[in-house]
Amino acid sequence: MATLAGLGKVIREQLFVWGRAPLPKPEGGEEKFVPSVCLQCPAGCGILVRVVGRRAVKIEGNPMHPLNEGLLCPKGQAALYLLYDPDRIRGPLRRVGERGSGQWEPISWEEAIGEVVTRLLEIRQRGEPHTVAFMYGRARGQMAPLIRRFMTAYGSPNTISNESLSLQAEKTANLLTQGINDLLVYDLDNTNYLLSFGASLLEAWHPTVRHLSTYGHMRRGRPIRGKIVTIDPRLSVTAAKSDEWIPIKPGTDAALALGMAHVMIQSQMYDEEFVANHTFGFEDFEDPETGETHKGFKTLVLEEYPPSQVSEITDVPVSTIMRIAGEFAANRPEAVAVAKKGARHAGIASIYNGMAIHGLNALVGNLDVPGGILVQRPAPCAGWPPLNLDGLAQKGLQQERFDQARSRLFPLAESVYQKVAQNVLERNPYPLNTLFLYYTNPAFSAPHGEMFYEAFKEIPFIVDFTPFMSDSAAYADLILPDHTFLERYQDDIADGLGFPVVGLRQPVVEPLYDTRNAGDVILKIAKGLGGTVAESFPWDDFVALLRFRLQALNISWEQLLEQGVWVGPPYEGSSPGDAKWGQVVGRDRKYSSRDGRFDFYSRELRCALASMNITAQELEEWGLIAQGDEIFLPHYEPPDRAGDEANYPLLLNTYKLMAHAEGRGANVPLLQELLGPHLQERWGSWVEINPETAHHLGIADGDEVWVESPLGRIKTKARLYSGTRPEVVNMPFERGHIVGGRWAKGLGVNPNKIMAPRTGNLAGLASFSSTRVKVYKA
């Protein structure tokens, strides 16, 4: 980290020389260190901000925070660029020109909030509260439940998270197998064998700093050196730093996991005691009500996924499949299989990818044991006061969700974020009258986000809570600028450790401009609406709300301000058979019994489909290949590709970099300088092409090329990279903003622009791996 810090200092000095850096020069005054929590990614690392006088001058990790223990990644180090960004929005703005024209007028906060309240009251008086939607991204701590509570009190079911773009795939697979609709924790400090299906352990898998630390501990910090095998179509930094890289054919992760399971079961190398006593659906079983015999996981795997067949599907040699299966089983239970990037970005197939990979964990009995998979314990927070909903709210909440989550189309979906644009344009299921945006930019982050520009033109009123102009904010009617995370109070409940940890953001300096905490603004709007909506929020401001919710922690508010973090009791595992085991492994089940068993045959999924009378014909229309019992078992679903292979012979694969800050890092010069270290790329975009493929196409390293899909084309630089499969091209995601600041606007290209907007029907998950392209010289 010292080397990184030194490099950062040199780069910063050079940026001042080049006239690019917005950071102010330090001024004299009292020196202090203010604890807070980073928000450059969803991890929630603790930070200490050095403040001299009225200026924040340096950010380091907080050694009191157990997640990062004083360490910090480049994104966190560069966060001062957000605070002192010269292109920040400095006060409330109202659109005066055409949508997207960039014509704004400044208005007061009182006028802006009054305009929102008036609009919402009119909609409510018409009996249409359900026509208001709130889309949000990184709503940490109490912000997400505050937004949900506000929308519920108002009477709209349309609180829409962006997790259908990524995280919800993993959560849904965990729900259908382990009964936990949440991310799990991987005890990598004690893991001896890590089987990574696309996990960016050293780049962009949060908590990144934690993983960087555990990587070092796995490799050189203990007597037993852990082995890492990375399965990924691309030679990522993580793959390059692994013991072995397996360049799998994109979209075939489930087949490889099931081929490994075949080897483990056939050779009896799995944990037979755990499987027999603590799982369901491994063997064939008889339905006690109908007497019908159902196929179990063992029969399916042995009949349909022999290594020879799996090798043809995945392009992984039979000998490799058998060897890694044996290695994985031999290291049980300190062996972990992780389903990330490619496995969870495949639409409807994402669920089965996750189920198949998580099935390997059950086979080695690594659930809730050291070196295996842990369950994140929740932080103790005071319960919310009960809601008293008026008739308008009750009626509105009974309406179908605008994104159609939990409908017959998407029975397992929590949100279907990427579907909003299409539904707006089709006025399905009803017209949308008002849209709120918080920490999200759908026009940039959704597949073929171009649709959102047209959709925004059809929505009468759009409000964005953002400190920075974005591709989506440019189409808003009102911008209510939030503080940056270095200027506001906000809690952050960390995951990734197992035991509960609550960090507290607090202002490290006074707000630089006329901005407000979005939590305060939402409370003001609720008060202005009056009636039961106002009664639902008895707090004067967001700090009062935080103090109420966090009073359950055994720490005073003053201590929390001083330390910046509260740490719960150490993680207590539970052995199979303990009374606690069923509570841990089986919590959050919504359909099936809470018996604490791992489901190879998903009773959760079967009950969910049965409760809505989803027919086999509907499943077939959704593109599901499996039939009968296979629907409820982990299995391989062939990828659904957009574009025919003859005209579009290459598969588009996108990835995130260490310097990626969910799109908001694009206007940070330091992160631009650190962009693509594996290719020495900075300040732009590129497409990685296998050298043999490039030679066949007549493309040389550095050529400008077009990357074209059936939906359009983008121009970028070609980089020849041997760590690319011949039939795949790789592009980093974060560049290509139409607005967003002087160091972001018009710089590079956004591969999402040409990506097919595919949504898997079952859980409403977006697909980022379904688009075929062709590449040719510009």
C-alpha positions, 0 to 999 in steps of 0.5 A, spaced: 500 500 500 505 504 501 507 503 494 500 505 491 500 511 496 507 513 493 505 512 486 498 516 487 502 522 490 507 522 484 501 522 479 497 527 483 503 532 482 503 531 475 496 532 474 497 539 477 502 540 472 497 538 467 492 542 469 487 536 470 486 536 477 481 539 481 484 538 488 485 545 492 491 546 495 491 545 503 491 551 507 493 552 514 489 551 520 488 545 525 489 538 523 484 533 525 482 526 523 475 524 522 472 517 521 467 515 516 465 510 511 467 510 504 462 509 498 466 508 492 463 501 492 458 497 496 463 494 501 463 500 506 470 500 508 472 505 514 476 511 512 480 516 516 480 523 513 485 528 514 482 535 515 487 541 515 483 547 517 477 547 512 480 542 507 480 535 507 487 533 504 488 525 505 484 519 506 486 513 509 483 506 511 480 506 519 484 501 523 478 500 527 474 498 522 474 490 521 472 490 514 479 493 511 483 494 517 486 500 515 487 499 508 484 502 502 484 501 495 485 506 489 478 508 489 477 510 496 484 514 496 481 518 490 475 520 493 477 527 495 476 528 487 468 527 488 468 532 494 472 537 490 469 536 483 469 542 479 463 540 475 459 538 481 451 540 482 451 546 486 444 547 488 437 545 486 436 545 478 429 546 474 429 544 467 427 550 462 429 547 455 428 540 452 429 534 455 436 532 455 438 539 452 442 541 458 438 548 460 437 549 467 435 554 472 437 555 479 431 555 484 431 554 492 430 548 496 423 551 498 421 552 491 423 545 489 421 541 495 414 545 494 414 543 487 415 535 488 409 535 494 404 539 489 405 534 484 405 528 489 398 531 492 395 532 485 397 525 483 394 522 490 388 526 489 386 523 482 387 516 486 393 514 482 399 514 487 401 507 484 403 511 478 409 514 482 416 510 481 422 510 485 428 507 482 435 506 486 442 504 486 447 504 492 442 506 497 446 504 503 444 503 511 437 506 512 436 509 505 433 503 502 428 502 508 427 509 508 425 509 500 421 503 501 417 506 507 416 513 503 413 509 497 409 504 501 406 510 506 404 514 499 401 508 496 406 506 491 408 498 490 414 501 485 420 501 489 425 498 484 432 496 486 438 496 480 440 489 483 436 485 477 442 487 473 447 483 478 446 481 485 439 479 485 442 473 481 446 470 486 441 472 492 436 468 488 440 462 487 442 462 494 434 463 496 432 457 492 438 452 495 439 455 502 433 459 503 437 465 504 435 471 500 442 474 501 449 474 499 453 469 503 460 470 506 466 466 504 471 465 509 477 465 505 482 466 510 481 459 512 479 456 505 484 451 502 481 451 495 477 457 492 474 455 485 472 462 482 467 462 477 468 469 474 469 472 481 474 479 481 477 477 487 483 482 486 479 487 482 472 489 483 468 483 487 467 487 494 469 488 499 475 488 494 480 491 500 478 485 504 479 480 498 486 483 497 488 482 504 485 475 504 488 473 498 495 475 501 493 471 507 491 465 503 498 465 499 503 466 504 500 468 511 499 461 513 502 454 513 497 451 508 498 455 502 491 456 499 490 454 491 486 458 487 482 456 480 479 461 476 474 459 471 473 465 466 473 466 459 478 472 460 485 472 463 483 477 468 488 480 473 485 475 478 486 469 473 493 471 472 494 471 479 491 464 480 494 458 480 490 456 474 486 459 469 481 455 466 478 459 459 471 456 459 466 457 453 462 463 456 455 461 459 457 454 460 459 455 468 453 450 470 455 445 465 462 445 468 459 445 475 455 439 474 460 435 470 465 436 477 459 434 481 458 427 476 466 426 478 465 427 485 458 423 486 461 417 482 467 416 485 464 417 492 468 423 494 463 428 497 461 428 504 456 423 504 454 424 511 452 431 510 448 430 504 444 424 507 442 428 513 442 436 511 440 436 504 433 435 500 433 432 493 439 429 492 436 422 491 430 420 487 424 421 492 417 420 492 411 425 493 407 423 499 401 426 497 401 423 490 405 417 490 409 420 484 417 419 484 421 425 482 428 425 480 433 427 484 440 431 483 444 424 483 440 421 478 440 427 473 448 429 474 450 421 473 445 421 467 446 427 463 453 430 465 458 425 464 465 429 463 466 427 456 459 431 454 461 437 459 467 437 455 464 438 449 459 444 452 465 448 456 471 446 452 474 444 458 478 438 457 476 431 461 482 431 464 481 438 467 474 437 469 476 430 473 482 433 476 479 439 479 473 435 481 478 431 485 482 437 488 476 440 490 473 434 494 479 432 497 480 439 500 473 439 504 470 442 507 475 448 507 473 448 499 469 454 496 466 455 489 463 462 488 459 464 482 460 471 480 460 475 473 459 470 468 455 465 472 450 471 474 449 475 468 446 470 463 438 472 464 434 466 466 440 461 466 443 465 472 439 462 477 441 455 475 448 457 474 448 459 481 444 453 483 449 448 480 455 452 483 452 452 490 451 445 489 458 443 489 459 447 496 453 442 499 457 436 496 463 438 500 459 440 506 462 447 507 456 451 510 457 455 516 464 452 518 471 455 518 474 455 511 467 455 508 461 459 507 458 463 512 451 466 513 451 474 514 448 476 521 444 482 521 445 488 525 441 489 531 436 495 529 430 498 532 424 496 529 420 501 525 414 504 527 408 501 525 405 504 518 398 507 518 396 506 511 390 510 509 385 508 503 389 511 498 395 508 500 392 501 501 388 501 494 395 503 490 399 498 494 394 493 491 396 495 484 401 491 479 408 493 480 410 497 474 416 493 473 412 487 473 416 484 479 412 478 482 407 477 476 406 471 472 412 473 468 417 474 473 414 470 479 421 470 483 423 477 481 424 482 487 425 488 482 426 488 474 430 495 473 432 494 466 424 493 464 422 500 466 424 503 460 420 498 455 414 498 460 414 506 459 414 506 452 409 500 451 405 504 457 404 497 460 401 496 465 399 503 466 402 510 464 408 512 469 406 519 472 413 521 476 419 517 477 424 518 482 432 516 481 437 516 487 444 514 486 442 510 479 443 511 472 439 507 468 441 510 461 448 508 462 448 502 466 442 498 463 443 493 457 441 498 451 440 503 456 438 508 450 431 506 451 431 510 457 432 516 453 426 515 449 422 513 456 424 519 459 421 523 454 414 520 456 414 521 463 411 527 465 415 529 471 422 526 473 426 528 480 434 526 481 437 526 487 444 526 485 451 530 486 453 530 479 450 530 472 449 523 469 446 521 463 439 520 466 440 526 470 440 530 464 433 528 462 430 530 469 425 536 471 428 537 477 435 535 480 435 535 488 443 535 489 445 530 495 451 531 499 457 527 497 458 522 502 464 526 505 459 531 507 453 527 510 451 523 515 449 516 513 450 509 516 453 503 512 451 496 514 457 492 512 457 485 509 462 480 508 465 478 515 459 474 517 459 478 524 455 484 524 458 491 523 455 498 522 459 504 520 457 511 520 458 516 515 459 523 518 461 530 514 468 531 514 468 538 512 462 543 512 458 542 505 461 546 500 455 548 496 447 548 497 446 541 497 442 537 502 442 530 505 437 526 500 434 523 507 433 530 509 429 531 503 425 525 503 423 526 510 421 534 508 417 531 502 413 526 507 412 532 512 409 536 506 404 531 504 401 531 510 396 526 513 398 518 514 404 519 510 407 525 514 405 521 520 409 515 518 415 519 519 416 522 526 423 524 525 425 531 524 431 530 520 435 524 517 440 524 523 434 523 528 432 517 524 439 514 524 439 515 532 433 512 533 434 506 528 441 505 531 439 505 538 439 498 539 447 498 538 451 497 545 454 504 543 452 511 544 452 516 538 458 520 541 462 514 541 459 512 534 462 519 532 468 518 535 470 511 532 466 511 526 464 504 527 460 499 531 463 491 531 458 486 533 459 479 537 464 474 534 461 470 528 458 463 532 458 457 527 453 452 528 454 445 526 449 440 523 444 438 528 444 444 532 438 447 534 441 454 531 443 450 524 435 450 521 435 458 523 441 459 520 441 455 514 434 455 513 432 463 514 428 467 510 424 461 506 418 464 503 414 458 500 417 451 503 418 449 510 424 452 515 427 445 516 434 448 515 436 443 509 440 445 503 435 444 497 438 440 491 431 439 488 428 446 490 422 446 494 422 454 494 422 454 486 416 449 486 412 452 491 413 459 487 411 456 481 405 452 483 402 458 487 401 462 481 399 456 477 405 457 472 404 452 466 409 448 463 407 451 456 409 458 459 416 456 462 417 453 454 415 460 452 420 463 456 425 459 453 427 454 458 429 448 455 428 444 462 422 440 463 419 436 468 423 435 475 429 438 471 426 445 472 427 445 480 434 442 479 440 445 478 442 444 470 445 447 464 441 452 460 444 453 453 445 461 452 440 465 448 444 469 444 442 476 440 445 476 433 446 470 428 453 467 428 454 468 421 453 475 421 456 476 428 461 471 430 464 474 436 461 474 443 461 481 447 464 480 454 464 486 459 468 487 465 469 492 471 476 494 473 479 496 479 478 503 478 471 502 476 466 506 481 460 504 478 460 509 473 461 515 478 469 514 477 469 517 470 470 524 472 476 522 477 483 524 473 487 519 478 482 513 476 483 515 469 490 514 470 490 507 473 485 505 468 487 499 465 494 496 468 494 490 464 495 493 457 497 500 460 491 503 458 488 510 460 483 515 459 479 511 454 476 505 452 478 499 448 476 492 446 481 486 447 481 481 441 485 474 441 491 475 436 489 470 432 482 473 431 485 479 430 490 477 424 484 473 421 480 480 421 486 484 418 486 488 425 493 490 428 494 492 435 492 500 436 487 500 430 481 504 431 475 499 430 467 498 430 464 493 434 457 492 432 451 488 434 444 488 431 443 494 435 448 498 433 455 500 433 461 503 437 468 505 435 474 504 440 481 502 440 483 494 438 488 491 443 491 484 442 490 480 448 492 473 448 488 472 455 482 472 450 478 466 447 478 466 440 471 467 439 470 472 444 472 480 445 472 483 452 470 491 453 471 494 460 465 498 463 465 505 465 466 509 459 462 513 454 458 518 458 454 523 454 455 528 460 458 527 467 464 532 467 469 535 463 473 528 464 468 524 463 463 527 457 465 524 451 471 520 453 471 512 451 464 508 449 459 504 453 459 497 451 452 497 454 449 501 448 450 495 443 448 490 448 441 486 447 436 488 453 434 481 454 431 479 461 430 472 464 422 471 465 423 467 472 427 472 476 427 478 472 434 478 471 438 482 466 443 478 461 450 481 460 452 475 456 447 474 450 450 479 445 454 477 439 458 482 435 462 483 429 469 487 429 472 491 423 477 496 422 474 503 422 
